[in-house]
C-alpha cells in the first residue's frame, strides 16, 4: 500500500498484490503509472476496508 509509483512497482516486483491510495502523492501518481495497482482507494482507511471485506468474503 502506498502513494507513489515506486510503492506499486516494488509490490509488483515482490509478486504481491498492490494498492495505491489517492492521498499524498497518489492523485498525481495514478495518472503516470504504466501498470495499474490491484486496488486504488481514496485513503488508507478505504484501502484497509476493501482488503478486509475481500478477505472476509474469501474465508466465509
C-alpha distance matrix in Angstrom:
0.0 3.8 7.3 9.2 10.7 10.7 6.9 7.4 10.8 10.1 8.3 11.4 13.7 12.8 13.5 10.5 8.8 6.1 4.6 5.7 7.1 10.7 11.5 12.3 12.6 10.7 14.1 15.7 13.1 13.1 16.9 16.8 14.6 16.9 14.7 12.8 9.4 10.1 8.9 9.4 9.7 11.9 10.1 8.0 11.0 11.2 7.9 9.3 12.6 12.0 10.6 13.6 16.0 15.3 15.8 18.9 20.4 20.1 21.8 24.4
3.8 0.0 3.8 5.8 8.1 8.4 5.3 6.8 10.2 10.0 9.5 12.4 14.4 14.3 15.5 13.1 11.7 8.3 6.5 5.2 6.0 8.9 9.2 9.2 9.1 7.8 11.5 12.7 10.2 11.1 14.7 14.5 12.8 15.6 14.3 12.7 10.1 12.0 10.6 9.8 10.1 11.5 9.7 8.6 12.2 12.5 9.9 11.9 15.1 14.6 13.9 16.9 19.1 18.6 19.4 22.4 23.7 23.7 25.5 28.0
7.3 3.8 0.0 3.8 7.0 8.6 6.9 8.1 11.2 12.0 12.2 14.4 16.5 17.0 18.2 16.1 14.4 10.7 8.4 5.4 5.2 6.4 6.7 6.2 5.4 4.3 8.1 9.1 7.1 8.6 11.9 12.0 11.3 14.6 14.1 12.5 10.8 13.3 11.7 9.7 10.0 10.4 9.2 9.5 13.2 13.2 11.5 14.1 16.8 16.2 16.3 19.4 21.1 20.8 22.1 24.9 26.1 26.3 28.3 30.6
9.2 5.8 3.8 0.0 3.8 5.4 5.4 6.9 8.9 10.1 11.3 13.0 14.6 15.9 17.3 16.1 15.0 11.3 10.1 7.5 8.6 9.4 10.0 8.5 6.0 6.0 9.3 8.7 5.8 8.4 11.0 9.9 9.2 12.4 12.5 11.9 11.0 14.1 13.4 11.9 13.0 13.7 13.0 13.2 17.0 16.7 14.7 17.3 20.1 19.2 19.0 22.2 24.0 23.2 24.4 27.5 28.5 28.4 30.5 33.0
10.7 8.1 7.0 3.8 0.0 3.8 5.4 5.2 6.1 8.5 10.0 10.7 12.2 14.2 15.4 14.8 14.0 10.6 10.5 8.5 10.8 11.6 13.1 12.0 9.1 8.4 10.9 9.7 6.1 7.9 10.0 7.9 6.4 9.0 9.3 9.6 9.5 13.0 13.3 12.3 14.5 15.8 15.6 15.9 19.5 18.8 16.4 19.1 21.8 20.2 19.8 23.4 24.9 23.6 24.9 28.2 28.7 28.3 30.7 33.3
10.7 8.4 8.6 5.4 3.8 0.0 3.8 5.5 5.0 5.9 8.5 9.8 10.2 12.0 14.1 13.8 13.9 11.0 11.7 10.5 12.9 14.3 15.2 13.7 11.3 11.2 14.2 13.0 9.6 11.7 13.8 11.4 9.7 11.4 11.4 12.2 11.4 14.6 15.2 14.9 16.8 18.3 17.5 16.9 20.6 20.4 17.7 19.8 22.9 21.6 20.6 23.9 25.9 24.5 25.2 28.7 29.5 28.8 30.9 33.8
6.9 5.3 6.9 5.4 5.4 3.8 0.0 3.8 5.6 5.2 6.4 8.9 10.0 10.7 12.6 11.4 11.2 8.2 8.6 8.1 10.4 12.7 13.5 12.7 11.1 10.4 13.9 13.7 10.4 11.8 14.7 13.1 11.0 13.0 11.9 11.7 9.8 12.4 12.7 12.6 14.2 16.0 14.8 13.7 17.3 17.3 14.3 16.2 19.4 18.3 17.1 20.3 22.4 21.2 21.7 25.2 26.2 25.5 27.4 30.3
7.4 6.8 8.1 6.9 5.2 5.5 3.8 0.0 3.8 5.4 5.2 6.4 8.7 9.9 10.7 9.7 8.9 5.8 6.9 6.9 10.3 12.6 14.4 14.3 12.4 10.7 13.6 13.6 9.9 10.1 13.0 11.7 8.7 10.2 8.5 8.2 6.3 9.2 10.2 10.6 13.1 15.5 15.0 14.4 17.7 16.8 13.7 16.0 18.8 16.9 15.9 19.4 21.1 19.4 20.3 23.8 24.4 23.6 25.9 28.7
10.8 10.2 11.2 8.9 6.1 5.0 5.6 3.8 0.0 3.8 5.3 5.0 6.1 8.5 9.8 10.1 10.5 8.4 10.5 10.7 14.0 16.0 17.7 17.2 14.8 13.6 16.3 15.6 11.8 12.3 14.5 12.2 9.1 9.5 8.2 9.6 8.8 11.6 13.3 14.1 16.8 19.2 18.8 18.1 21.4 20.6 17.4 19.5 22.3 20.4 19.0 22.5 24.2 22.2 22.9 26.6 27.0 25.8 28.1 31.1
10.1 10.0 12.0 10.1 8.5 5.9 5.2 5.4 3.8 0.0 3.8 5.5 5.1 6.1 8.6 8.9 10.3 8.8 11.1 11.9 14.9 17.5 18.6 17.9 16.1 15.3 18.5 18.0 14.3 15.2 17.7 15.6 12.7 13.3 11.8 12.7 11.0 13.1 14.7 15.8 17.9 20.3 19.3 17.9 21.1 20.9 17.5 18.9 22.1 20.6 18.6 21.8 24.0 22.1 22.2 25.9 26.7 25.3 27.2 30.4
8.3 9.5 12.2 11.3 10.0 8.5 6.4 5.2 5.3 3.8 0.0 3.8 5.4 5.1 6.2 5.4 6.5 5.6 8.6 10.6 13.8 16.8 18.3 18.3 17.0 15.4 18.5 18.7 15.1 15.1 18.0 16.5 13.2 13.7 11.3 11.4 8.9 10.1 11.9 13.7 15.9 18.8 17.9 16.3 19.1 18.7 15.0 16.3 19.3 17.5 15.3 18.5 20.6 18.5 18.5 22.3 23.0 21.5 23.5 26.7
11.4 12.4 14.4 13.0 10.7 9.8 8.9 6.4 5.0 5.5 3.8 0.0 3.8 5.4 5.0 6.0 7.2 7.0 10.4 12.2 15.8 18.4 20.5 20.6 18.7 16.9 19.5 19.4 15.6 15.2 17.6 15.8 12.2 11.7 9.0 10.0 8.5 9.8 12.5 14.6 17.4 20.5 20.2 19.1 21.8 20.8 17.2 18.9 21.4 19.1 17.1 20.5 22.1 19.5 19.9 23.7 23.8 22.1 24.5 27.6
13.7 14.4 16.5 14.6 12.2 10.2 10.0 8.7 6.1 5.1 5.4 3.8 0.0 3.8 5.4 7.8 10.2 10.3 13.6 15.2 18.7 21.2 22.9 22.5 20.6 19.3 22.1 21.6 17.8 18.0 20.1 17.8 14.5 13.7 11.7 13.4 12.1 13.6 16.2 18.1 20.8 23.7 23.1 21.6 24.5 23.9 20.3 21.6 24.4 22.4 20.1 23.3 25.2 22.6 22.5 26.4 26.7 24.7 26.8 30.1
12.8 14.3 17.0 15.9 14.2 12.0 10.7 9.9 8.5 6.1 5.1 5.4 3.8 0.0 3.8 5.6 8.9 9.9 13.3 15.6 18.8 21.8 23.3 23.1 21.7 20.3 23.5 23.4 19.7 19.8 22.4 20.5 17.1 16.8 14.4 15.2 13.1 13.7 16.1 18.4 20.7 23.7 22.7 20.7 23.3 23.0 19.2 19.9 22.8 21.0 18.3 21.1 23.3 20.8 20.2 24.0 24.7 22.5 24.1 27.6
13.5 15.5 18.2 17.3 15.4 14.1 12.6 10.7 9.8 8.6 6.2 5.0 5.4 3.8 0.0 3.8 7.0 9.1 12.8 15.6 19.0 22.0 24.0 24.3 23.0 21.0 23.8 24.1 20.4 19.8 22.3 20.8 17.1 16.4 13.4 14.0 11.9 11.7 14.7 17.5 20.0 23.4 22.8 21.0 23.3 22.4 18.7 19.4 21.9 19.6 17.0 19.8 21.6 18.6 18.2 22.0 22.2 19.9 21.8 25.2
10.5 13.1 16.1 16.1 14.8 13.8 11.4 9.7 10.1 8.9 5.4 6.0 7.8 5.6 3.8 0.0 3.8 6.4 9.9 13.1 16.3 19.6 21.4 22.1 21.3 19.1 21.9 22.8 19.2 18.5 21.5 20.5 16.9 16.9 13.6 13.2 10.3 9.5 11.9 14.9 17.0 20.4 19.6 17.7 19.7 18.9 15.1 15.7 18.2 16.0 13.3 16.1 18.0 15.3 14.9 18.7 19.2 17.1 19.0 22.4
8.8 11.7 14.4 15.0 14.0 13.9 11.2 8.9 10.5 10.3 6.5 7.2 10.2 8.9 7.0 3.8 0.0 3.8 7.0 10.5 13.6 16.8 19.0 20.2 19.5 16.8 19.4 20.7 17.4 16.1 19.2 18.9 15.4 15.8 12.3 10.9 7.6 6.1 8.2 11.4 13.6 17.2 16.8 15.2 17.0 15.7 12.0 13.1 15.2 12.7 10.3 13.6 15.1 12.4 12.7 16.5 16.8 15.3 17.6 20.6
6.1 8.3 10.7 11.3 10.6 11.0 8.2 5.8 8.4 8.8 5.6 7.0 10.3 9.9 9.1 6.4 3.8 0.0 3.8 6.9 10.2 13.3 15.5 16.6 15.7 13.1 15.8 17.0 13.7 12.6 16.0 15.7 12.4 13.5 10.5 8.7 5.1 5.2 6.4 8.7 11.0 14.3 14.0 12.7 15.1 13.9 10.3 12.1 14.5 12.3 10.7 14.3 15.8 13.8 14.7 18.2 18.7 17.8 20.2 23.0
4.6 6.5 8.4 10.1 10.5 11.7 8.6 6.9 10.5 11.1 8.6 10.4 13.6 13.3 12.8 9.9 7.0 3.8 0.0 3.8 6.6 9.9 12.1 13.7 13.3 10.3 12.9 14.8 12.0 10.8 14.5 14.9 12.3 14.3 11.7 9.0 5.5 5.8 4.5 5.7 7.4 10.6 10.2 9.4 11.9 10.5 7.1 9.7 12.1 10.1 9.4 13.1 14.5 13.2 14.6 17.8 18.4 18.3 20.7 23.0
5.7 5.2 5.4 7.5 8.5 10.5 8.1 6.9 10.7 11.9 10.6 12.2 15.2 15.6 15.6 13.1 10.5 6.9 3.8 0.0 3.8 6.5 8.9 10.4 9.7 6.6 9.2 11.1 8.7 7.8 11.6 12.3 10.4 13.2 11.5 8.9 6.4 8.2 6.3 4.8 6.3 8.6 8.5 8.8 11.8 10.5 8.1 11.3 13.5 12.0 12.2 15.7 16.9 16.2 17.9 20.8 21.4 21.7 24.1 26.2
7.1 6.0 5.2 8.6 10.8 12.9 10.4 10.3 14.0 14.9 13.8 15.8 18.7 18.8 19.0 16.3 13.6 10.2 6.6 3.8 0.0 3.8 5.6 7.9 8.5 5.6 8.0 10.8 9.5 9.0 12.7 14.0 13.0 16.2 14.9 12.1 10.0 11.3 8.4 5.9 4.9 5.6 5.0 6.1 9.2 8.3 7.1 10.3 12.3 11.7 12.6 15.6 16.8 16.9 18.7 21.1 22.1 22.9 25.0 26.8
10.7 8.9 6.4 9.4 11.6 14.3 12.7 12.6 16.0 17.5 16.8 18.4 21.2 21.8 22.0 19.6 16.8 13.3 9.9 6.5 3.8 0.0 3.8 6.6 7.0 3.9 4.8 8.2 8.2 7.8 10.8 12.8 12.9 16.4 15.8 13.1 11.9 13.7 10.8 7.3 6.2 4.9 5.8 8.6 11.2 10.0 10.0 13.4 14.8 14.2 15.8 18.6 19.4 19.7 21.8 24.0 24.7 25.9 28.1 29.7
11.5 9.2 6.7 10.0 13.1 15.2 13.5 14.4 17.7 18.6 18.3 20.5 22.9 23.3 24.0 21.4 19.0 15.5 12.1 8.9 5.6 3.8 0.0 3.8 6.2 5.3 6.7 9.5 10.1 10.8 13.6 15.2 15.6 19.2 18.8 16.4 15.0 16.7 13.8 10.6 8.8 6.6 5.6 8.0 10.8 10.8 11.2 13.9 15.6 15.9 17.3 19.7 20.9 21.6 23.4 25.4 26.6 27.8 29.7 31.3
12.3 9.2 6.2 8.5 12.0 13.7 12.7 14.3 17.2 17.9 18.3 20.6 22.5 23.1 24.3 22.1 20.2 16.6 13.7 10.4 7.9 6.6 3.8 0.0 3.8 5.5 7.5 8.8 9.4 11.5 13.8 14.7 15.5 19.2 19.3 17.5 16.3 18.6 16.2 13.3 12.1 10.4 9.0 10.5 13.6 14.2 14.1 16.5 18.7 19.0 19.9 22.4 24.0 24.5 26.0 28.3 29.6 30.5 32.3 34.2
12.6 9.1 5.4 6.0 9.1 11.3 11.1 12.4 14.8 16.1 17.0 18.7 20.6 21.7 23.0 21.3 19.5 15.7 13.3 9.7 8.5 7.0 6.2 3.8 0.0 3.8 5.8 5.7 6.0 8.8 10.8 11.2 12.2 15.9 16.6 15.2 14.7 17.6 15.7 12.9 12.7 11.7 11.2 12.8 16.2 16.1 15.4 18.2 20.5 20.2 20.9 23.8 25.3 25.3 26.9 29.5 30.5 31.1 33.2 35.2
10.7 7.8 4.3 6.0 8.4 11.2 10.4 10.7 13.6 15.3 15.4 16.9 19.3 20.3 21.0 19.1 16.8 13.1 10.3 6.6 5.6 3.9 5.3 5.5 3.8 0.0 3.8 5.5 4.8 6.0 8.9 10.0 10.4 14.1 14.1 12.2 11.5 14.2 12.1 9.1 9.3 8.8 9.1 11.0 14.2 13.4 12.6 15.8 17.8 17.0 18.0 21.1 22.2 22.0 23.9 26.5 27.2 27.9 30.2 32.1
14.1 11.5 8.1 9.3 10.9 14.2 13.9 13.6 16.3 18.5 18.5 19.5 22.1 23.5 23.8 21.9 19.4 15.8 12.9 9.2 8.0 4.8 6.7 7.5 5.8 3.8 0.0 3.8 5.5 5.6 7.3 9.6 10.9 14.6 15.1 13.0 13.2 15.8 13.6 10.1 10.3 9.1 10.5 13.3 16.0 14.7 14.6 18.1 19.4 18.4 20.0 23.1 23.6 23.6 26.0 28.3 28.7 29.7 32.2 33.8
15.7 12.7 9.1 8.7 9.7 13.0 13.7 13.6 15.6 18.0 18.7 19.4 21.6 23.4 24.1 22.8 20.7 17.0 14.8 11.1 10.8 8.2 9.5 8.8 5.7 5.5 3.8 0.0 3.8 5.7 5.9 7.2 9.5 13.1 14.5 13.4 14.2 17.4 15.9 12.7 13.6 12.8 13.9 16.3 19.3 18.2 17.6 21.1 22.7 21.6 22.9 26.1 26.8 26.5 28.7 31.3 31.6 32.3 34.9 36.7
13.1 10.2 7.1 5.8 6.1 9.6 10.4 9.9 11.8 14.3 15.1 15.6 17.8 19.7 20.4 19.2 17.4 13.7 12.0 8.7 9.5 8.2 10.1 9.4 6.0 4.8 5.5 3.8 0.0 3.8 5.4 5.4 6.4 10.2 11.2 10.4 11.1 14.5 13.6 11.0 12.6 12.9 13.7 15.4 18.7 17.5 16.2 19.5 21.5 20.1 20.8 24.3 25.2 24.4 26.4 29.3 29.6 29.9 32.5 34.6
13.1 11.1 8.6 8.4 7.9 11.7 11.8 10.1 12.3 15.2 15.1 15.2 18.0 19.8 19.8 18.5 16.1 12.6 10.8 7.8 9.0 7.8 10.8 11.5 8.8 6.0 5.6 5.7 3.8 0.0 3.8 5.6 5.6 9.1 9.6 7.8 9.0 12.1 11.1 8.5 10.7 11.4 13.1 15.1 18.0 16.1 14.8 18.5 19.9 18.0 19.1 22.6 23.1 22.1 24.5 27.3 27.2 27.6 30.5 32.3
16.9 14.7 11.9 11.0 10.0 13.8 14.7 13.0 14.5 17.7 18.0 17.6 20.1 22.4 22.3 21.5 19.2 16.0 14.5 11.6 12.7 10.8 13.6 13.8 10.8 8.9 7.3 5.9 5.4 3.8 0.0 3.8 5.9 8.8 10.5 9.6 11.8 15.0 14.4 11.9 14.1 14.4 16.5 18.7 21.5 19.5 18.5 22.2 23.5 21.4 22.7 26.2 26.4 25.4 27.9 30.6 30.3 30.8 33.8 35.5
16.8 14.5 12.0 9.9 7.9 11.4 13.1 11.7 12.2 15.6 16.5 15.8 17.8 20.5 20.8 20.5 18.9 15.7 14.9 12.3 14.0 12.8 15.2 14.7 11.2 10.0 9.6 7.2 5.4 5.6 3.8 0.0 3.8 6.5 9.1 9.5 11.9 15.5 15.6 13.7 16.2 16.9 18.4 20.1 23.2 21.5 20.0 23.5 25.2 23.2 23.8 27.5 28.1 26.7 28.9 32.0 31.7 31.8 34.7 36.8
14.6 12.8 11.3 9.2 6.4 9.7 11.0 8.7 9.1 12.7 13.2 12.2 14.5 17.1 17.1 16.9 15.4 12.4 12.3 10.4 13.0 12.9 15.6 15.5 12.2 10.4 10.9 9.5 6.4 5.6 5.9 3.8 0.0 3.8 5.4 6.2 8.6 12.3 13.0 11.9 15.0 16.5 17.8 18.9 22.0 20.2 18.2 21.5 23.4 21.0 21.3 25.0 25.7 24.0 26.0 29.2 28.9 28.7 31.6 33.8
16.9 15.6 14.6 12.4 9.0 11.4 13.0 10.2 9.5 13.3 13.7 11.7 13.7 16.8 16.4 16.9 15.8 13.5 14.3 13.2 16.2 16.4 19.2 19.2 15.9 14.1 14.6 13.1 10.2 9.1 8.8 6.5 3.8 0.0 3.8 6.6 9.6 12.9 14.6 14.3 17.7 19.6 21.0 22.0 24.9 23.0 20.6 23.8 25.6 22.9 22.9 26.7 27.2 25.1 27.0 30.3 29.7 29.1 32.2 34.5
14.7 14.3 14.1 12.5 9.3 11.4 11.9 8.5 8.2 11.8 11.3 9.0 11.7 14.4 13.4 13.6 12.3 10.5 11.7 11.5 14.9 15.8 18.8 19.3 16.6 14.1 15.1 14.5 11.2 9.6 10.5 9.1 5.4 3.8 0.0 3.8 6.6 9.4 11.7 12.2 15.8 18.4 19.6 20.2 22.9 20.8 18.2 21.2 22.9 20.0 19.7 23.5 24.0 21.6 23.5 26.8 26.1 25.4 28.5 30.8
12.8 12.7 12.5 11.9 9.6 12.2 11.7 8.2 9.6 12.7 11.4 10.0 13.4 15.2 14.0 13.2 10.9 8.7 9.0 8.9 12.1 13.1 16.4 17.5 15.2 12.2 13.0 13.4 10.4 7.8 9.6 9.5 6.2 6.6 3.8 0.0 3.8 6.6 8.2 8.6 12.3 15.0 16.6 17.3 19.8 17.4 15.0 18.2 19.5 16.6 16.7 20.5 20.7 18.6 20.8 24.0 23.3 22.9 26.1 28.2
9.4 10.1 10.8 11.0 9.5 11.4 9.8 6.3 8.8 11.0 8.9 8.5 12.1 13.1 11.9 10.3 7.6 5.1 5.5 6.4 10.0 11.9 15.0 16.3 14.7 11.5 13.2 14.2 11.1 9.0 11.8 11.9 8.6 9.6 6.6 3.8 0.0 3.8 5.4 6.7 10.2 13.4 14.3 14.4 16.8 14.7 11.8 14.7 16.4 13.6 13.3 17.1 17.7 15.6 17.5 20.8 20.5 20.1 23.0 25.3
10.1 12.0 13.3 14.1 13.0 14.6 12.4 9.2 11.6 13.1 10.1 9.8 13.6 13.7 11.7 9.5 6.1 5.2 5.8 8.2 11.3 13.7 16.7 18.6 17.6 14.2 15.8 17.4 14.5 12.1 15.0 15.5 12.3 12.9 9.4 6.6 3.8 0.0 3.8 7.0 10.1 13.8 14.7 14.4 16.1 13.7 10.8 13.2 14.4 11.1 10.6 14.4 14.6 12.2 14.2 17.4 16.9 16.4 19.5 21.7
8.9 10.6 11.7 13.4 13.3 15.2 12.7 10.2 13.3 14.7 11.9 12.5 16.2 16.1 14.7 11.9 8.2 6.4 4.5 6.3 8.4 10.8 13.8 16.2 15.7 12.1 13.6 15.9 13.6 11.1 14.4 15.6 13.0 14.6 11.7 8.2 5.4 3.8 0.0 3.8 6.4 10.2 11.2 11.3 12.7 10.1 7.5 10.5 11.4 8.4 8.8 12.5 12.7 11.2 13.6 16.4 16.2 16.5 19.4 21.3
9.4 9.8 9.7 11.9 12.3 14.9 12.6 10.6 14.1 15.8 13.7 14.6 18.1 18.4 17.5 14.9 11.4 8.7 5.7 4.8 5.9 7.3 10.6 13.3 12.9 9.1 10.1 12.7 11.0 8.5 11.9 13.7 11.9 14.3 12.2 8.6 6.7 7.0 3.8 0.0 3.8 7.0 8.7 10.0 11.7 9.0 7.4 11.1 11.9 9.6 11.0 14.5 14.6 13.9 16.4 18.9 18.9 19.7 22.5 24.1
9.7 10.1 10.0 13.0 14.5 16.8 14.2 13.1 16.8 17.9 15.9 17.4 20.8 20.7 20.0 17.0 13.6 11.0 7.4 6.3 4.9 6.2 8.8 12.1 12.7 9.3 10.3 13.6 12.6 10.7 14.1 16.2 15.0 17.7 15.8 12.3 10.2 10.1 6.4 3.8 0.0 3.8 5.4 7.2 8.4 5.6 5.2 8.9 9.5 8.2 10.3 13.2 13.4 13.7 16.2 18.2 18.6 20.0 22.3 23.7
11.9 11.5 10.4 13.7 15.8 18.3 16.0 15.5 19.2 20.3 18.8 20.5 23.7 23.7 23.4 20.4 17.2 14.3 10.6 8.6 5.6 4.9 6.6 10.4 11.7 8.8 9.1 12.8 12.9 11.4 14.4 16.9 16.5 19.6 18.4 15.0 13.4 13.8 10.2 7.0 3.8 0.0 3.8 7.2 8.2 6.1 7.5 10.7 11.0 10.8 13.3 15.5 15.7 16.7 19.1 20.7 21.4 23.1 25.3 26.3
10.1 9.7 9.2 13.0 15.6 17.5 14.8 15.0 18.8 19.3 17.9 20.2 23.1 22.7 22.8 19.6 16.8 14.0 10.2 8.5 5.0 5.8 5.6 9.0 11.2 9.1 10.5 13.9 13.7 13.1 16.5 18.4 17.8 21.0 19.6 16.6 14.3 14.7 11.2 8.7 5.4 3.8 0.0 3.8 5.5 5.3 6.4 8.8 10.1 10.8 12.5 14.5 15.5 16.8 18.5 20.2 21.6 23.1 24.7 26.1
8.0 8.6 9.5 13.2 15.9 16.9 13.7 14.4 18.1 17.9 16.3 19.1 21.6 20.7 21.0 17.7 15.2 12.7 9.4 8.8 6.1 8.6 8.0 10.5 12.8 11.0 13.3 16.3 15.4 15.1 18.7 20.1 18.9 22.0 20.2 17.3 14.4 14.4 11.3 10.0 7.2 7.2 3.8 0.0 3.8 5.4 5.0 6.2 8.6 9.9 10.6 12.2 14.1 15.3 16.4 18.3 20.1 21.3 22.6 24.3
11.0 12.2 13.2 17.0 19.5 20.6 17.3 17.7 21.4 21.1 19.1 21.8 24.5 23.3 23.3 19.7 17.0 15.1 11.9 11.8 9.2 11.2 10.8 13.6 16.2 14.2 16.0 19.3 18.7 18.0 21.5 23.2 22.0 24.9 22.9 19.8 16.8 16.1 12.7 11.7 8.4 8.2 5.5 3.8 0.0 3.8 5.4 5.1 6.1 8.6 9.9 10.5 12.1 14.1 15.2 16.3 18.4 20.1 21.1 22.3
11.2 12.5 13.2 16.7 18.8 20.4 17.3 16.8 20.6 20.9 18.7 20.8 23.9 23.0 22.4 18.9 15.7 13.9 10.5 10.5 8.3 10.0 10.8 14.2 16.1 13.4 14.7 18.2 17.5 16.1 19.5 21.5 20.2 23.0 20.8 17.4 14.7 13.7 10.1 9.0 5.6 6.1 5.3 5.4 3.8 0.0 3.8 5.5 5.1 6.2 8.6 10.0 10.5 12.2 14.2 15.4 16.7 18.6 20.2 21.2
7.9 9.9 11.5 14.7 16.4 17.7 14.3 13.7 17.4 17.5 15.0 17.2 20.3 19.2 18.7 15.1 12.0 10.3 7.1 8.1 7.1 10.0 11.2 14.1 15.4 12.6 14.6 17.6 16.2 14.8 18.5 20.0 18.2 20.6 18.2 15.0 11.8 10.8 7.5 7.4 5.2 7.5 6.4 5.0 5.4 3.8 0.0 3.8 5.5 5.2 6.2 8.6 9.9 10.6 12.2 14.3 15.6 16.8 18.5 20.1
9.3 11.9 14.1 17.3 19.1 19.8 16.2 16.0 19.5 18.9 16.3 18.9 21.6 19.9 19.4 15.7 13.1 12.1 9.7 11.3 10.3 13.4 13.9 16.5 18.2 15.8 18.1 21.1 19.5 18.5 22.2 23.5 21.5 23.8 21.2 18.2 14.7 13.2 10.5 11.1 8.9 10.7 8.8 6.2 5.1 5.5 3.8 0.0 3.8 5.5 5.1 6.1 8.4 9.8 10.4 12.1 14.3 15.4 16.5 18.1
12.6 15.1 16.8 20.1 21.8 22.9 19.4 18.8 22.3 22.1 19.3 21.4 24.4 22.8 21.9 18.2 15.2 14.5 12.1 13.5 12.3 14.8 15.6 18.7 20.5 17.8 19.4 22.7 21.5 19.9 23.5 25.2 23.4 25.6 22.9 19.5 16.4 14.4 11.4 11.9 9.5 11.0 10.1 8.6 6.1 5.1 5.5 3.8 0.0 3.8 5.5 5.2 6.0 8.5 9.8 10.5 12.3 14.3 15.4 16.4
12.0 14.6 16.2 19.2 20.2 21.6 18.3 16.9 20.4 20.6 17.5 19.1 22.4 21.0 19.6 16.0 12.7 12.3 10.1 12.0 11.7 14.2 15.9 19.0 20.2 17.0 18.4 21.6 20.1 18.0 21.4 23.2 21.0 22.9 20.0 16.6 13.6 11.1 8.4 9.6 8.2 10.8 10.8 9.9 8.6 6.2 5.2 5.5 3.8 0.0 3.8 5.6 5.2 6.1 8.6 10.0 10.8 12.5 14.5 15.6
10.6 13.9 16.3 19.0 19.8 20.6 17.1 15.9 19.0 18.6 15.3 17.1 20.1 18.3 17.0 13.3 10.3 10.7 9.4 12.2 12.6 15.8 17.3 19.9 20.9 18.0 20.0 22.9 20.8 19.1 22.7 23.8 21.3 22.9 19.7 16.7 13.3 10.6 8.8 11.0 10.3 13.3 12.5 10.6 9.9 8.6 6.2 5.1 5.5 3.8 0.0 3.8 5.5 5.1 6.1 8.6 10.0 10.8 12.4 14.3
13.6 16.9 19.4 22.2 23.4 23.9 20.3 19.4 22.5 21.8 18.5 20.5 23.3 21.1 19.8 16.1 13.6 14.3 13.1 15.7 15.6 18.6 19.7 22.4 23.8 21.1 23.1 26.1 24.3 22.6 26.2 27.5 25.0 26.7 23.5 20.5 17.1 14.4 12.5 14.5 13.2 15.5 14.5 12.2 10.5 10.0 8.6 6.1 5.2 5.6 3.8 0.0 3.8 5.4 5.0 6.1 8.6 9.9 10.6 12.1
16.0 19.1 21.1 24.0 24.9 25.9 22.4 21.1 24.2 24.0 20.6 22.1 25.2 23.3 21.6 18.0 15.1 15.8 14.5 16.9 16.8 19.4 20.9 24.0 25.3 22.2 23.6 26.8 25.2 23.1 26.4 28.1 25.7 27.2 24.0 20.7 17.7 14.6 12.7 14.6 13.4 15.7 15.5 14.1 12.1 10.5 9.9 8.4 6.0 5.2 5.5 3.8 0.0 3.8 5.5 5.2 6.4 8.8 10.2 10.7
15.3 18.6 20.8 23.2 23.6 24.5 21.2 19.4 22.2 22.1 18.5 19.5 22.6 20.8 18.6 15.3 12.4 13.8 13.2 16.2 16.9 19.7 21.6 24.5 25.3 22.0 23.6 26.5 24.4 22.1 25.4 26.7 24.0 25.1 21.6 18.6 15.6 12.2 11.2 13.9 13.7 16.7 16.8 15.3 14.1 12.2 10.6 9.8 8.5 6.1 5.1 5.4 3.8 0.0 3.8 5.5 5.3 6.5 8.9 10.2
15.8 19.4 22.1 24.4 24.9 25.2 21.7 20.3 22.9 22.2 18.5 19.9 22.5 20.2 18.2 14.9 12.7 14.7 14.6 17.9 18.7 21.8 23.4 26.0 26.9 23.9 26.0 28.7 26.4 24.5 27.9 28.9 26.0 27.0 23.5 20.8 17.5 14.2 13.6 16.4 16.2 19.1 18.5 16.4 15.2 14.2 12.2 10.4 9.8 8.6 6.1 5.0 5.5 3.8 0.0 3.8 5.5 5.2 6.3 8.7
18.9 22.4 24.9 27.5 28.2 28.7 25.2 23.8 26.6 25.9 22.3 23.7 26.4 24.0 22.0 18.7 16.5 18.2 17.8 20.8 21.1 24.0 25.4 28.3 29.5 26.5 28.3 31.3 29.3 27.3 30.6 32.0 29.2 30.3 26.8 24.0 20.8 17.4 16.4 18.9 18.2 20.7 20.2 18.3 16.3 15.4 14.3 12.1 10.5 10.0 8.6 6.1 5.2 5.5 3.8 0.0 3.8 5.4 5.2 6.0
20.4 23.7 26.1 28.5 28.7 29.5 26.2 24.4 27.0 26.7 23.0 23.8 26.7 24.7 22.2 19.2 16.8 18.7 18.4 21.4 22.1 24.7 26.6 29.6 30.5 27.2 28.7 31.6 29.6 27.2 30.3 31.7 28.9 29.7 26.1 23.3 20.5 16.9 16.2 18.9 18.6 21.4 21.6 20.1 18.4 16.7 15.6 14.3 12.3 10.8 10.0 8.6 6.4 5.3 5.5 3.8 0.0 3.8 5.6 5.4
20.1 23.7 26.3 28.4 28.3 28.8 25.5 23.6 25.8 25.3 21.5 22.1 24.7 22.5 19.9 17.1 15.3 17.8 18.3 21.7 22.9 25.9 27.8 30.5 31.1 27.9 29.7 32.3 29.9 27.6 30.8 31.8 28.7 29.1 25.4 22.9 20.1 16.4 16.5 19.7 20.0 23.1 23.1 21.3 20.1 18.6 16.8 15.4 14.3 12.5 10.8 9.9 8.8 6.5 5.2 5.4 3.8 0.0 3.8 5.7
21.8 25.5 28.3 30.5 30.7 30.9 27.4 25.9 28.1 27.2 23.5 24.5 26.8 24.1 21.8 19.0 17.6 20.2 20.7 24.1 25.0 28.1 29.7 32.3 33.2 30.2 32.2 34.9 32.5 30.5 33.8 34.7 31.6 32.2 28.5 26.1 23.0 19.5 19.4 22.5 22.3 25.3 24.7 22.6 21.1 20.2 18.5 16.5 15.4 14.5 12.4 10.6 10.2 8.9 6.3 5.2 5.6 3.8 0.0 3.8
24.4 28.0 30.6 33.0 33.3 33.8 30.3 28.7 31.1 30.4 26.7 27.6 30.1 27.6 25.2 22.4 20.6 23.0 23.0 26.2 26.8 29.7 31.3 34.2 35.2 32.1 33.8 36.7 34.6 32.3 35.5 36.8 33.8 34.5 30.8 28.2 25.3 21.7 21.3 24.1 23.7 26.3 26.1 24.3 22.3 21.2 20.1 18.1 16.4 15.6 14.3 12.1 10.7 10.2 8.7 6.0 5.4 5.7 3.8 0.0
